[in-house]
Amino acid sequence: MTERFQQLISWLNTCKFLENTDFTQPEPASNDASFRRYYRISVTPISGQSFTVIIMDAPPEHEDCEPFVRIATQLSQMGLTVPDVLEKDLRQGFLLLKDLGNDTYLSQLTEQSAEALYRDALQALVTLQVKGKSDAKSLPDYSVDLLTTEMNLFTDWLLATHLDIELSASEKQQWLQLQKKLSDSARNQPQAYVHRDYHSRNLMVVSEGNPGILDFQDAVKGPLTYDAISMLRDCYITWPKEQVVEWQREYFLLLAKANMLSKHDWSGFVKAMDLMGIQRHLKASGIFARLYHRDGKEGYLNDIPTTLNYLFEVGQRYPETQSLVRLLESNVLPAMERGA
């Protein structure tokens, strides 16, 4: 038993929520790409039925629980389903949370279930953006610096570290131009409440108020299309292009109905969303490489090809992203093939 785990057990024994109950030894509940760990315990009151709760272990030297607690409150007040915070110790980095179950969107999505599940998730997203207008002002800004830093994960970790690719002088210049175009597109969109990791592993299928929403602690005020494209061009599950366009249109119509966009903005909306997706997948591919090389999490290497396929497919549609397509075609995809 590690010192940190013993610290967690000691904290559980002080929680008022668990007074006059028996509870089981914490068991791992899920994997996380950060330093956070999640455990599940079964709780048996003196009278009544047993139930389960989740423990978030977020070492304070690496993670800050305060944004999770604050944003959980904001989202709950908007009528969205999030884990209730039952107990908290921000100094030690422990939270006791309501358990939303094991049924992630990723585990439940099929051709038959997708339409209803995505309809719920898109409606929840529009609720976040409409009802979160005021709260968004209190969030960190999705600045050009942050957008650029995220894109640099692609060149620093996927290209340089994972594939040993060094850009030529002309490629570096084209890369800087691409980053500016993508950042400008993101900043020129309407700015809204952004979850920042809205996808099938962070959405839970729940019986009431679907979906349950997790992993929202990094929320920012940023581009309107960011969360929708994170979900519709998910790094962990893919859908036919025609289906994605249908969901894009459904989302667009919900936004227009909520007066977040003009119904005449369709073509500009699609392009903005596509370019946003390119920024997102540059970031994601770099993160997956970093998780392997820095953190030893090999499984994320399997998710890199999906991100690169999105970059290549969508990049071909726009003049602004042709340099990226050439880089992928000439250097990145062949290097991935050699390493496969």
N, C-alpha and C positions, 0 to 999 in steps of 0.2 A: 504494500500500500504506500503510495507516494505521499510526501508531505502535503502537497496540494490537495490530494483526495481526502486525507485526514482532516485538513482544514475545512473542506466542504462538509464532511460528516458532522464535525463539531458545530458548524453553522446551522445545519438542518435541525440539530437538537435544540437550538435556541429559537427557532421560528414559531411565532404564535399560531400561525395557520396550522401547524402540525401538532399543537398541544392536544393531549388526550387522544392521540391516534397511535397506531402502529404503522410503520412504513418499512418498505423493503430496502435492501442495499441498492444504491444507484447502479443502473445498467446503461451502457451507451445507447443513445437514442438515434443519433444520426451523425454523419460526417459533415465537416464544414471546411471550406477553403481558407478560413482564417485561423487565428489562434483560439477561437472560441470552441468549447466542447459542450455537448448537450447530453444530459442523462435523463432517464425516466425512473420514477419510483411509483410503486403502488401504495396507496394510503388507505388504511382501514380505520374509520372512526369507531368510538366506543359503541355507538348505535348508528345504523345506516349501512348503505352499500359502499363497497370499496370503489375507488376511482384512482386514476393516474394523474400525475403532474410532471412537468418538465423542469429540469434545473439547467440554467445557463451558467456555465463556468467561463468567465471572461477575465483572465489574469490582468490585473490593473496596469501592469508594466507594458502590456501590449494592447489592451482594449479598454474602452470607456463605456460603461453601461448606461450612462446618463442619457445619451441620445436615444437609445432604445426605449427607455422608460418614457421620455418626453414625447417621442413620435408615436408610440403605442397609444398614449392618451389622446393625441390629436386625431389619429385614424379612428379610434373607437368613437370619439365624439362626432365624427362624420358619418357614423353608422356602418363602418366597415368592420369586418370580422378579423380581429387580431388576438394573440394570446394575452389574456388579462395578466397583469403583474400582481401576483399574490403576496410576495415578500421580496424585499430588495436589501442588499448590502453593497452599496456602490464602492465603499472603501475596499472591501475584499474582492469585489467583482463577482458577486453571486446574485442570481435572480431565480425566484420560484414562479413558474408560469403555468397558466391553464394549458392543458394538453389538447391540441387540435387533431390528434390522431396520427395515423401512419399513411393515409391515402393522399400522397402528392398527386398533382396533376399528371406528372410524368408517368406514374404507375397506373393511372386510370384512363389516360387518353387512348381512344381507339377511333377508327373512322366513324363508328356509331355514336360515341359519346362526345366527340370533339365539338360539334356545333353548339350544344347546350353549354358545355364547360367554357368555351371561348366567349360565348355571348355573356355569360355571367362575369367573366374576368374583364371583358371590355367595358361592361356597364360599371363595374366596380372602379375601373381606372378613370372613367369619366366622372364618377362621383368624387374621387380623390382630387381631380383637377378642378372641378367646379366648386366643391365645398372647401377645398384646400387653398383657395386664392389668398385668403388672409394669412393663414399659417405659413404659406410658402415664403412670405416676406421674412420670416424668422430663420429660414434655413440658409446654410452656406450657398453661395452662388456657384453655379456650374460655369466657372470662368474659362476664358481662353487658356489660361495657364493650366487649369486642371484637365481640360479637354486634350491639350497638347501633351501633357505628362502621361496621360493614359495611352495616347497613340504611340508614344515613344517606347512603350512596353513591347510593341511589335518589332521595332528595330533592335532594341537592346537585348530582349530575351529570346524571341523566336529566331530572328535573323542572326544576330551576333553570337549569342550563347548556344542556342540549340542547333542551328544549321551552319554556323561558322561562315556566314555571308557578310562581307564588307561592301558597303555601297561605294560606287565610284563617285568622283566629284560631281558629275552631271546628275547621277541618281540622287545624291544628297540634296542637290538644288531642287530637283523635281519633288522630292519627298517633302521639303519645307513648303513648297508651293501647294502640294496636296493638303498638308496639315492646315494651312491657312484657309483654303477653300472649304474644307470640312468644318473647321471652327466657325468661319463666317456664316455658313449655312445653319449651323446649330444655334448660334447667337441671334440670327435674324428671325428665327421662329418665335411664335408666342411663348413666353416663359411661364412655366407652371410648376406645380408640386410634382417632383420626380422621385419615385421609389428608388430607382437606379439599379435594381436587380430583379425585375418583374418577369419571372419565367417559370417554367413547369416544375422546377425543384423547390421553388419558394411559394408556390400556390398550393393550398390544400383543398381537397374535396370535402366539404362539410355539409351536414343535412340542412342547416339553417344559415342564411346569410352567406351562401357560397360566393366567392371562394374565401377560405382562410388565408391570410396574408402574413408571410414571415420575412425575416431578414431585411427589415426596412430601416435599420439604424444609420445607414449612409445616405439618407434622403437629402436632396438638394433642390434648389429652385433652378430649373433648367428647361431644355427644349421640350416642347409639347409632345413630340412624336417618340421620345426616347424609350419610354416604358412599353409602348405598343409594339415597337419594332423589336424590342428585347424578347417579347412574348411570341410575336408572329414569325420571326426568324430566330427561333430558339436555338441555342448552341447544343441542346440535348435531344431534340426531336425535330424532324423536318416534315414539311407538308408541300404538296404540289403548288407550283406558282399560281395557278388559277384559284386555288383555295385561299392562298394568302391574300391575293388581290380582293377576293370577295370579303374577307374579314377586314381588310384595310378600308373598303368602302363602307362596311357596317360601322366601323369606328368613326370614320369621317362624318357619316350622317348623324351619329350620336353627338359629335362635337358641334355640328352645325345646328342641331336642334337645341343644344345648350348655349348657343350663341358664342361659342369659343372660336368658331371659324365661319367664314362666309361659304355658302353652298356653291359659290362659283370658284372656289379655290382648289378644286380637285387636283389638277395637274401639278400645281406648285406644291400641294400637300404630299403627293406621291413622291416627287423628287426629293423634297426635304426629308421625308421618312427614309427613302433609300440611302441618301447620303449619311443620315444619322446612323443607319444600320452599318454602313462601312466603318464609321468611327468606332462604333460599339464592337465590331468583330475584329478590328485591328487591336483594340484593347484586350479582348477576350483571348485571342490567340497568343498574345504575349503573356497574359496571366497564366494560361495553361502551361506554357513553357517554364515560367518562373516557378509554378507549383511543383513541377518535376525537379528542376535543377536546384532550387533553393530549399524546398520543403520535403523533397523525396516522395511526392505524391504522384506516382507513375500513371495512375488511371486517367489523369486529365490529358495525357498525350493522345488518347483515343478521341478526344473532342476537338483537337486542332483541325483535322481535315474538313469537318463541317464548316468551321468558321472560314477557312480558306476558300471552300466552294462558294459560300455566300459572297465573299469579296470578289471572286473572279466573275461569277454570274452577274451580280448587280453592277460591278464596275464597268462592264462592257456597255452599259446603257447610256453612259454620260461622257461627254468630252473631258470633263474635269478629272475623271478618274482613269484615263487611258494609261498614264504613266504607271499606276499601280498594277493594272492588268499586264503591262509589259514586264514589270518586275516579277510578278507572280509566274508568268509564262516562261520567262527566260531563266530565272534563278530559283525562286522559292519552291514551286511545285516539283521541278526536277530533283531538287535537294531532298524534298520530302519523300519522293519515290525511292531515291537511293538509300534513305535511312529506314525505309519501311521493312 
